Amino acid sequence: MERNTNFIVRHYLSAAALTASVMMFAGTALKAQDVRADFDHVKQIKAGVLNVGYAEVGPVNGEPVILLHGWPYDIHSYTEVSAILAGKGYRVIVPYLRGYGTTVFLSPETPRNGQQSALAADIVALMDALKIKQAIIGGFDWGARTADIIAALWPDRCKALVSVSGYLIGSQQANKAPLAPKAELSWWYQFYFATERGQAGYDANRREFNKLIWQTASPDWHFDEVTFEQSAKSFDNPDHVAIVIHNYRWRLGLADGERSYDEIEKKLAAGPVITVPTVTLEGDANGAPHPAPSAYAAKFKGPYVHHTISGGIGHNLPQEAPQAFADAIIEARGMIKL
C-alpha cells in the first residue's frame, strides 16, 4: 500500500538506529488462524471496577503493547495487527472497553459511566492487575483518546504512543462551543443519543445502527457480513447502550460524571501536552469527524511523527491497514531513547 508521509520530528533516531531497534524484535510471523483463536478465547481479570475481557497474543516475556478499540468496534480491529506484532516478539494485549464484549462491572451499584477519564482509569487498573509497569499504547477513536490521556497524565506508564487522528482529549467546556453547520451534521448521532428516542432507537437497532457507522466512517472499506458480525457480538454486552449513551451525553454536558474523576477532568480540560514518543496516523478516507493533523501537532512535545495512510483507508485504520498500524508501533518503539 502506498504511504504518504508528513514528518514533524523533534528528536529523530538515525535510520541505522531505527533499523537496529526493529531487528531486536525480529521473529517468525504467527499464523493468522492461531491469533484469531486467541481472540475467540479471551482471558478475564479483575481490574478496578471491572472484570476485563482481553485477548493476549505473543510471548509472555515480550515487550507489552496495549491496543485500544473505539465505538462501534471491538478487539477484532486488531486481529491482524496483533499477529504481526506478536511475530516480532511483542506481548500484545487487546482489552474490551467497558460496555463491550466480556468486560463487565463487578458491582451493579457502579455507575455506568462512559466519560473519558473513567475509560483511561480502566486501562491503568488493567495494567496494574497484569503487573505491567509500562507499555506501548495504541488506539483509534475512543481508544486513541484513552491512550492520549494515559500518555498525558501517566507518562510513566506509557512508553510510547500510537494515536489515530492524533490528539483527541476534550472537555465539557470546550464542547460548549458550536461548530459550523457542516461539522455539526457529521455529529448527527451525538444529538440523536441526547434524546430518549435516540437511546431507545440505539438499543433496539444496535447492529443496523453500528453497521451504518462503519459504512459512513469508512466509505471505501467493503467489509463482509462475517467481519461485521464478529465485532457486532460485543454490542450485546448488557451495559453497552448505557455506556455509549452516557459517553456522548457527558461530552455535551447533558449527563454528569463521577466526582472521583473531577480532578482528572480538570487536568484534561487544560489540554495537557504529550511528551512520550508518538506516532499519529490518519486514513485518507476517514469519514468520521476528525481534526486535521496540523491542528494537533503542537500538542506533542516529545519525539513525534505523523503519517497519512493512503489507499482509501477510513476510520477503523488498524483493521483496514494493519501493516501500517503495526509499523507505527514498531516505529514508536524505535523513537524511545535507548
C-alpha positions in Angstrom: 0.0 0.0 0.0 1.3 3.5 -0.9 2.1 5.5 2.2 2.1 9.3 2.1 4.2 10.7 4.9 4.4 14.1 6.7 7.1 14.3 9.2 7.2 16.5 12.3 10.2 15.2 14.2 11.9 16.8 17.2 14.3 14.1 18.3 14.8 11.8 15.4 16.8 8.5 15.5 19.1 7.8 12.6 17.9 5.2 10.1 20.5 2.8 11.3 19.4 3.1 14.9 15.8 2.6 14.0 16.7 -0.5 11.9 18.7 -1.9 14.9 15.8 -1.4 17.3 13.4 -3.2 14.9 15.8 -6.0 14.5 15.8 -6.6 18.2 12.2 -7.8 17.9 12.6 -9.8 14.7 10.8 -13.1 14.8 8.6 -15.6 12.8 5.2 -14.4 11.8 2.4 -16.1 13.6 -0.3 -17.9 11.7 -3.4 -15.7 11.4 -5.7 -18.6 12.4 -3.8 -19.1 15.6 -4.2 -15.4 16.5 -7.9 -15.5 15.7 -8.3 -18.4 18.0 -6.7 -16.3 20.8 -9.2 -13.6 20.1 -12.1 -16.1 20.2 -11.0 -17.4 23.6 -10.5 -14.2 25.7 -9.0 -14.1 29.1 -10.6 -12.4 32.1 -9.1 -10.5 35.0 -10.5 -8.3 37.8 -9.2 -4.8 37.4 -10.6 -1.7 39.2 -14.4 -1.7 39.0 -14.4 -4.2 36.1 -13.9 -7.9 35.2 -12.0 -7.2 32.0 -12.1 -9.5 29.0 -8.9 -9.3 26.8 -7.1 -11.1 24.1 -3.4 -11.8 24.6 -1.0 -12.8 21.8 2.7 -13.2 21.7 5.4 -14.3 24.2 4.6 -13.6 27.9 8.1 -12.0 28.3 7.8 -9.8 25.3 7.6 -6.0 25.4 4.0 -5.1 26.3 1.8 -3.4 23.7 -1.8 -2.5 24.7 -4.2 -1.8 21.8 -7.5 0.0 22.4 -10.6 -0.1 20.2 -13.3 2.6 19.8 -17.0 2.8 19.1 -18.7 1.0 17.5 -15.8 -1.5 17.1 -14.2 -4.1 19.3 -11.0 -6.1 19.8 -11.2 -7.7 16.4 -10.0 -4.4 14.9 -6.5 -5.6 16.0 -6.5 -9.3 15.0 -4.1 -8.8 12.1 -2.1 -6.1 13.8 -1.6 -8.5 16.8 -0.4 -11.3 14.6 2.3 -9.0 13.0 3.5 -7.6 16.4 3.4 -11.0 18.2 5.5 -12.4 15.3 8.1 -9.6 16.1 8.2 -10.7 19.7 5.8 -8.3 21.4 3.3 -9.3 24.0 0.1 -7.8 22.7 -2.9 -7.2 25.0 -6.2 -6.1 23.5 -9.0 -5.4 26.1 -12.7 -5.0 25.6 -13.5 -1.5 26.8 -16.3 -1.1 29.5 -19.6 -1.9 27.8 -18.2 -4.2 25.2 -17.8 -8.0 24.8 -17.0 -9.9 28.0 -15.9 -6.9 30.1 -18.5 -6.4 32.9 -18.8 -4.4 36.1 -18.1 -6.2 39.4 -20.9 -4.4 41.1 -24.5 -3.5 39.9 -24.1 -0.3 42.0 -21.2 1.1 39.9 -22.4 4.0 37.7 -22.4 3.0 34.0 -20.1 5.9 33.2 -18.7 6.5 29.8 -16.7 9.7 30.5 -13.2 9.9 29.1 -11.3 9.8 32.4 -13.2 6.6 33.6 -12.1 4.7 30.4 -8.5 5.8 30.9 -8.6 4.8 34.6 -9.8 1.3 33.5 -6.7 0.8 31.4 -4.3 1.9 34.2 -6.1 -0.5 36.5 -5.8 -3.3 33.9 -2.0 -2.6 33.7 -1.8 -2.9 37.5 -3.8 -6.1 37.5 -1.5 -7.6 34.8 1.6 -6.2 36.6 2.6 -4.2 33.6 4.6 -1.2 34.7 5.0 0.3 31.2 3.6 -0.4 27.8 3.5 1.0 24.3 -0.1 2.0 23.9 -2.0 2.4 20.6 -5.6 3.2 19.8 -8.2 4.7 17.5 -11.5 6.6 18.2 -12.3 6.2 21.9 -9.2 4.1 22.2 -7.0 6.9 20.8 -8.5 9.3 23.3 -7.9 6.9 26.1 -4.3 6.3 25.0 -3.7 10.1 24.7 -5.0 10.6 28.3 -2.7 7.9 29.7 0.3 9.4 27.8 -0.5 12.9 29.0 -1.3 12.2 32.7 0.6 9.0 33.4 3.6 9.2 31.1 5.5 6.8 33.4 3.0 4.1 32.3 3.1 4.8 28.6 6.5 4.1 27.0 5.4 5.2 23.5 2.1 6.2 21.8 0.3 5.5 18.5 -2.8 7.5 18.1 -5.1 7.6 15.1 -6.5 11.1 14.5 -3.9 12.5 16.9 -4.9 14.4 20.0 -8.5 13.7 21.0 -8.5 14.8 24.6 -11.5 17.1 25.2 -13.7 18.7 27.9 -17.3 19.6 28.5 -16.3 23.3 28.5 -14.7 23.0 25.1 -17.6 21.1 23.7 -20.0 24.0 24.5 -18.7 26.0 21.5 -20.9 25.4 18.5 -19.3 24.2 15.2 -20.0 25.2 11.7 -23.2 23.6 10.3 -21.4 21.1 8.1 -19.3 20.0 11.1 -22.3 19.7 13.3 -24.0 17.5 10.7 -21.2 14.9 11.0 -22.0 14.6 14.7 -25.7 13.7 14.0 -25.6 10.6 16.2 -24.4 12.5 19.2 -27.6 14.7 19.0 -29.7 11.6 18.4 -28.2 10.0 21.6 -29.1 13.1 23.5 -32.8 12.2 23.3 -34.7 9.4 25.0 -35.9 8.4 21.5 -32.2 8.0 20.5 -31.4 5.8 23.4 -34.4 3.5 22.7 -33.6 3.5 19.0 -29.9 2.5 19.6 -30.9 -0.2 22.0 -33.4 -1.6 19.5 -31.2 -1.4 16.4 -27.6 -1.8 17.6 -26.4 -3.9 14.7 -28.1 -1.8 12.0 -27.0 1.4 13.6 -23.4 0.4 14.0 -23.2 -1.1 10.5 -24.2 2.3 9.2 -21.5 4.0 11.3 -18.9 1.5 9.8 -20.1 2.4 6.3 -20.1 6.1 6.7 -16.9 6.3 8.7 -15.0 4.1 6.2 -16.8 4.6 2.9 -14.1 2.8 0.9 -13.9 -0.2 3.2 -16.0 -3.0 1.7 -16.2 -5.3 4.8 -18.3 -8.5 4.6 -21.1 -9.7 6.9 -18.8 -12.2 8.7 -16.3 -9.4 9.5 -19.0 -7.2 10.9 -20.8 -9.9 12.9 -17.5 -10.9 14.5 -17.4 -7.5 16.2 -21.2 -6.9 16.5 -21.4 -9.7 19.1 -19.6 -7.4 21.5 -22.5 -4.9 21.4 -24.7 -7.4 23.2 -22.9 -6.5 26.4 -25.6 -5.7 29.0 -24.0 -2.3 29.7 -23.2 -1.3 26.1 -26.1 1.0 25.5 -25.8 2.8 28.8 -22.0 3.4 28.3 -22.4 4.7 24.8 -25.3 7.0 25.6 -23.5 8.3 28.7 -20.3 8.9 26.8 -21.9 11.2 24.2 -24.3 12.9 26.7 -21.4 13.6 29.0 -19.5 15.3 26.2 -22.3 17.8 25.7 -22.7 18.4 29.4 -26.1 16.6 29.4 -25.0 13.9 31.8 -22.9 14.2 35.0 -19.7 12.4 35.6 -18.4 10.8 38.8 -16.9 13.1 41.4 -14.0 10.8 41.8 -12.8 11.8 38.3 -13.2 15.6 38.8 -9.6 16.2 39.4 -8.5 14.2 36.3 -11.1 16.1 34.2 -9.8 19.4 35.4 -6.3 18.5 34.2 -7.7 17.2 30.9 -9.6 20.4 30.3 -6.3 22.3 30.4 -5.2 20.4 27.3 -2.1 18.8 28.6 0.8 18.2 26.2 2.1 14.7 25.5 5.9 14.2 25.8 6.3 10.4 25.2 7.5 9.3 21.7 4.4 9.4 19.5 3.3 8.4 16.0 0.0 9.8 14.9 -1.9 8.3 11.9 -4.8 9.3 9.7 -6.5 7.5 6.9 -7.0 9.4 3.7 -10.7 8.4 3.5 -11.7 8.8 7.2 -15.4 9.7 7.0 -15.8 10.2 10.8 -15.3 13.6 12.4 -11.6 14.2 13.0 -9.2 17.1 13.4 -6.6 18.0 10.8 -3.0 16.9 11.7 -1.9 20.5 11.7 -4.4 21.3 14.4 -2.8 19.0 17.0 0.9 18.7 16.1 1.9 21.2 18.7 0.4 19.1 21.4 3.2 16.5 21.0 6.4 17.9 22.6 8.5 14.7 22.5 9.7 12.7 19.5 6.9 12.9 17.0 6.0 11.7 13.6 2.7 11.9 11.6 1.7 9.6 8.7 -1.3 9.8 6.4 -2.1 6.4 5.1 -3.4 6.4 1.6 -5.4 3.9 -0.4 -9.0 4.6 0.8 -8.3 4.0 4.4 -11.1 5.0 6.7 -11.8 5.4 10.5 -11.0 1.8 11.5 -7.4 2.2 10.5 -6.0 -0.8 12.4 -8.3 -3.3 10.7 -8.2 -1.6 7.3 -4.4 -1.1 7.2 -3.0 -3.5 9.8 0.6 -3.4 8.4 0.7 0.4 8.6 -0.6 0.4 12.2 1.9 -2.4 13.2 4.7 -0.5 11.5 3.7 2.6 13.6 4.0 0.7 16.8 7.5 -0.5 15.8 8.4 3.0 14.7 7.3 4.5 18.0 9.3 1.9 19.8 12.4 2.9 17.8 11.9 6.6 18.8 12.5 5.8 22.5 15.8 7.0 23.7 17.9 3.9 24.4 
